[in-house]
Amino acid sequence: MVLEEESADRLFGEIDPMGRRIRVGGVALTVIGIYQRPANIFEPPGQQIGAIMPFVTAKRNYRYDETNGLFLSVKGWPRVSVPVAKDLTIAALRRERRLRPGMPNTFDVITRTRSSIPSAT
């Protein structure tokens, strides 16, 4: 899992959390990264994100509200364009939710343009 910086500080203090294991709901997960939460419009209102884990891990091990409690972030491979990554993501979500052709999506897709990505300094 990737821990949000504040969560890592609360759990580990001055100890480097990288490679350490923590239990979340009885499931042991390894810390593979730390991130600093950016202030942005995509964070669910009233919720705080403490960690990020693979979708398959969450689906296999935890109960969650699939309508309102799940936010997926998708990043394509460097050679995959945003439109192609978006189409593949929509197809995967439709398959997962067993939506037939002609049925409306039961999820929203939000993309951001390249110009809105902060540059690294």
C-alpha positions, 0 to 999 in steps of 0.5 A: 500500500501507499500511505499518505504522509500524515498517516505514515507519521501517525503510525511510524513517527520517526521510523522509515515506514518503507517495506514495513508491514501493517495490518488493515482490517486483519490483512497484512499489507506492505508499505511501498510508498508515501505520498503527500496529499494534494489539495484538489477537487477530486478528493471526496468531500468529508473523507480523508484518504489515509492510504492507497491500495490495489483495487484487487486487494480491496475487492478481495479483502474488504467490504465497501460501498461500490456506489459511493465509497470507491474512487479509482485513479488510473494511470496508463503506460507511457505509450498509452494515450489518455483517450485509449486508457479512458476507453480501456478503463470504461470497458473494464468497469462495465465488464466488472459491473455486468453492464450490457451494450446500451445500458448507461454507465453506473460510474463517472469518469473524470479526466484532467488535461495535461495543463492541469498537472503541476510541474515538478520543481 
